[in-house]
């Protein structure tokens, strides 16, 4: 089986990429391109990339192990472990992105082992973006808080707890979190913009670690994903099933239809799919886990020790990573699992029209200001990384009274969004899996 990776790297202007998948009882690996366009170092299957928010599935698994030990429940108020946090926020709220905690509060609290403790103190001072449990809004901050819960209950810094709880038991040799460890291997650098310029900063601050700081190979990601299929990982089958249970229906289908615990959930041709993507500064990742599939005509599988299931991981360091990942999925899943991934959304054939005037205005949350006018959405990053990215302008294509698609001029794919209201009537915009209140 071939992925034509070299052709896809060129087509989607990706500097370097690494792909791995489980097939025929073993992991297949392929890599191509360069880790850094300035240095010319080639990407290999053993090269480490930043997996970004795929880290959140690992952090969720850490919490589930503590639940198995009776240290927590999903309903435990976070304040029982971290008194600073709003008492309405529970462990389940953290793991389903429904806490209301500031989602993009990328606050640098230093490189010391107390960075998460200091981060929790800082984020606790900020108001909730919405009442806990009221809606879904992707929260990096919530997962940094979850990482601090791990630290308090294990008595270890998050990085060491991750190794002890998951990395070492799974036998992973190329999964690390701290740059001084990552640099012992071939490591990718991110690239930004149309020119694919190597990023001026290699990684994010350590306080973001439980939300997105793991660096790994595609093969190690597949091994992690396989633990949700084969039932031979640190988690019990009951925890694996709990993480895959739909808990939050999303206001608009973006990567999937629902959120579970950590995982994004979708259904392809009636087959459940667990997935998660990740983006850091110029790097991106995708992990797909299909527990109940096998090769066409195969016997299937599950979490009870059977050998079925399909797991695919893709890593890249710049360019059109969304386009690359869609192409990889389209190439692999029909042959590996007999399934066709959903096609990317596209605007209706009807002539373009403006967004309804009731939805026009300014939507703002900490770190982002979004202005909607006519057929345009302007997204301004007002947070810590505003100097790395100018305001982004999206063409809007309404698909209904309350829904739309958006695309920048250089993008191939359209992104869905929606206008909706909380139960109390407060108007919100759902875009980029984040909920943003209307302010004017």
N, C-alpha and C positions, 0 to 999 in steps of 0.2 A: 504494500500500500504506500502510495506517495502523496505528499501534501503539496508539491510544487512550491515549497517554501521560498526558494530563491526568486521565483517569479512573483509571488505575492509580496515579498519584501520590496521589490522594485515597483510593483504596481501601486502599493500604498505608501511609498516613500518612507518606509520604516528603516532606520539605521541598522538595527539588529533585532533578532527574535529567536525564541526557543519554544518548541512545541513538544509535548509528551502525551501519550495516551495509553490506556490499558487495553490490550487486545491479545487474544489467544493465550491467556495465562501469563503474559509478561508485559513490561513497560517498554514501549517504543519511543525513541527520542530523536529529535532533529533540531538543528540550530543553523543559523546563517546570518550573514551581515556582520556588522561591527558593533562592539560594545561602546566605542567612543569614536566619533568621526575625527576628532583632533589627533588621537593617538594611533588610530588604525588597528587597534587590537581586535582580533576576530572573536565573534561569539561562538561558543562551543556548548554542547549539551550540559557540561559541568559548570557553566557560567552562572553567577548569581544575579538575579534581577530583583528589584523591589516589587513585592506583590501587593503593596498598598492595602486597600480595605479588605482583601481576602483575609487579612490578619484577623478581622472581626469574627470570622467563623472559629478561628483558633481560640480567641479570647472567650467566646461563648462556650466552647468545649471545656475550657478551664473552669468556668463557673459551674457547668453541669457536673463536673467531677466533684466539686465542693458540695453540690446539692446531693449527689449520691452518698457523700460522707455524712449527710445530715447537718452540715454546717449552715445551710441556707434552704429556703424554698423560693420558688418563683414569686410568691406573694410577699416575701420579706421586704419591708421598707428598707431602702438603702441606708436611711438614717440610723438604723440599728447597728450598722457597721461603721458608717461615716456620718457622724451627727451633724455635720455642716450642711448636708444635702436636704433639700425640701422634703418634709416627711410624707408628702403624697406620692413620691416617686418610688416604685418598687423595682426589684431585680428584673422582673419581666419587662417593665417599661424600658429599661436600659437595653435589653437584648432584642427588642422589637422596634426600636427607634420611635417610641411613643412617650418618652419621658418629658419632652419639652426643654431639656437641657440644651444650652447653646450648641448648635450643631457644628459650627465652623469657628470655634474659639481656639485658634492655633496659637497658644500662649506659651512662649519659651520660658521655662522655669529652670533652665540650666541642665548640665550634664550629670549632676550628682544623683546618687541613689534615692534622694528625697524628692526627685522631680515630680512624681505623681502626687505625692502628699501635698506639695506646694500648689500643684495644678488644681486639685480638688478644692483647696481653700479659695483659689481665685474664681473658679467657675461657680462656686456656691454663692458668691456675691452677686451674680448676674441673674436677672429675672428669667423665669421660664418663658419660652417663646409661645407656648400654649399650655393649657392645663394638662397635667399628666393624664395620659390615656385618651385625650380628646381627639387626636389625629396622628397621622404618621408624618414624621419629618426626620430625615436622615441625620444622625447625630454622632459625629466624631467625638465630641465632648463626652457623650454618654458612655462611650466605650473606654475612654481614658479613665472615667470614674469606675467602670467595671474592672479595669485593670488594677486600680487601687484597692478595690474590694478583695481581689485575689491576693494582693500583697499583705493586707491586714490579716486575712484568715490563714495564709500559709506561713507568714513570718519571713517571706523572701521577697526580694525585688522581683518585679514582673518578669524580667528577662530570665532569671534563674528559675522561677516557678514554671515558666513556659517549657524550659528544657526538661525539668524534672517531671512535669505532668504529661507532656506530649512528645517533645522532640526525641528524647532518649528512649522512651518506651517504643516509639515507632521505628527506631533505628535509623533516623535521618542524620546524615553527615554533612549536608550542604544547606542547612537552615539555621540562620543566625539573625540577630537583631542589632547588635552594636557594630558601628563602623570599623572598630579596631579588629573585630573578628571577620567581618565581611572582606576586608582588604587582604586577608590571607589567601583569597581565592580570586579568580577572574571575576570582576564585578562590573556591571553595566552602569553607564552614566546616562541620565536623561537628556533629551533634546527637545527644544521648544521652538514654536513658530513655524512658518512656512519654509524658512531656511534651515530648519533642524539644527539650530545652534546649541552646542552643549550647554547645559544649565549652569548658571554661576554658583549654585549651591547644590551639593550632591544629594542631600537628604533633608528630611524634616526634623523638627526638634524632638528630643527624647520623650517629652511629655505626651507626644502623639503615639507613642509606641504601641499600646494595646489596640489602637484604632487602625494602625497602618504601617508598622515599621519592620515587619518581617522581610528578610531577603532570602531567596531560595532559588532552587532550580525548578524547572517544569516537572522533572521526574519526582522530586521530593513532594511537590504539590499533589501529584497523582497518588503517591503513596499515602499522603494524608487523606485525600479524597476516597481512596480505596477502603480506609478504615470505616467509612460510612456505608460500605457495601458488603464487605466480607465479614463484618462483625468481630474482627480480630484486633481492634484497637483498644486504647485505654477506656473508652466510653462503653457503658452497658448498652445492650440493644434497646432498652427502654429509653435511655437518654437520646440515642440516635433517632428513635421514632418521635420523641418529644420535639426535637429540633426541627423535624420535617413536617410538623403539624401546622396547617394554616392558622395564623392567629390574628393577622391584620390584613383586611382587604385594602389594596392601594387605591387612592383616588383616581389614578390613571395607570394603566399598564405601561410600565417603562421596561424594566428588565424581566419582570414577571408579573403575576396577577396578585400575589399575596406575599407577606413576610412571615417567616416562621421565627424560630429562635436563632439568630445569626444568619441563617440562610435566606436568600430570596427563593421563592417557590413559583414554579410554572408548570404547565402541562402541555406536552407536545403529542399530538395524535393520541390523546388519552393516557399518555405515560407521564408520571410525575418526574419533575426535574428539579434538582437542587443546584443553585448556582450562586456565584458572587464574583463581582469584578472589583478592580482596584485601580486607582490613579494616584500617583505621587507627582513629584516635580519632573515632568517629562518622561515618566515611565507608566506602564499600564499592564494589567494582568486580568485573566479570566480563568475561572475554574468551574467546570460543569460536572455534576455527578448525577447519573441516571441509575438508581439502584435496581430497578426491575427490568433491565434490558440485557440482551446478549446479542451476539451476531445474528443477523436474520436467519430464522429457522432454528435458533438456539433454544436453550431451556430456561433462560431468564435467571434471575437471582434476587438476592435480598440481603438482609442484615443477619442472617442466621448461619453464616459460614459457607454459603454456596458461592460458586465461582463466577456467577453472572455479573451483570452490571457493566456500565460504561463510564469511564472517567477520562476527561480531557483537560489539559492545562495549557495555556498560551501566555507567553510573556513577551513584551516588546518595550523599546526605549525611545519612542518618538514616532512622528509621522501620523498617518491616519490609522490609529490602533483600532478604533471601532470597526472600520472597514475591513481591516485584517482579520479581526476576531470573527466577524460575520462570515468571511470567506473560509476561514478554517473550519467553522462549525458546518457550513454548507458542504464542504469537501469530506468531512470525516463522519458525521453522524448518520447519513444514509447508509454508508457501508458498514460502520461499526455496530449500529443499533437498528437499522431499518427505519429511521425516523428523519423527518425533514424539519429542521428548525423553523420557527415562524419567520416570515419575510419581514424586513424592516417596514415600518409604516410609511405611507406615501399620501400626499394630499389628494383630495377628490378632483375629478376632472372638471368640476364646475368652475366658472371664472372666480378669480381671487376676490375676496371681500374683506372689509375691515372687521376687527374684533368688535363685538357689541359694545356700545359706549358705556354701558353699566360696568364693564370690566376694565375700562381704561383707567390709568392712574399710576400711582407709585406704590410699590410693595417693598417693604424693608424689614430686614432682620439684621442682627449683628453680623457684620462681615459682608453684607450684600445689599445692594439697592437695585431694584428691577423696575424699569419704566415701560409701560405698555401703552402704545399709541397707534391707532390705525392698523397697519400691517407690520408693525415693527416692535420688537422687544429688545431693550438695551439692558444688559446685565453688567453691573459695575461691582468689582471686588473691592470692598472697602476695608478688608481685614489686613492681616499681617503680610500677605503676599501680593498686595495691590501693585507693588512696583514691578512685579514679574509679568503682569498681564494687563493690557489696556482694556477699556470697556469693550464688551463683546456685543455686536449687533446681529440680531437674528431676524430673518424674514419670517412672518407669521402666516400660517394658512389655517384659518378656522375650519374645524371638522364638525362643528355643531354649535349650539348656543353657548355651551360652557367648556368646550374642548378645542384644542388647537395642536398644530404641529409647528415646530420652529427649526430653522436651519441657518447657519452662517454661510456666507457666500462661498467659502472654501470647503465646506463640508459636503460629503456625498449623501449622508443619511440625515433624516428628519428625526427630531426628538419630540415626544408627546408631552403635553401639559394640560392642565385643567384649572378652571376657576370654580371654587366651591365655598361653602360656608360651614363653620363649626356649628354644633347644636345650639349655641347661643346666638347664632346669626352673624357672627364676625366673618367678614369676607377674607378669603385667603387665595393665594396662587400656589398651585402645585407644579413645580418645574425642577428638573434635575433631582428628583426624589426628595425634594425639600419643600416644606410648607412655609410660605412667607405671608405675613399679614398685610393687608392694605392699609396705608397710612394717609393717603390723600388721593 
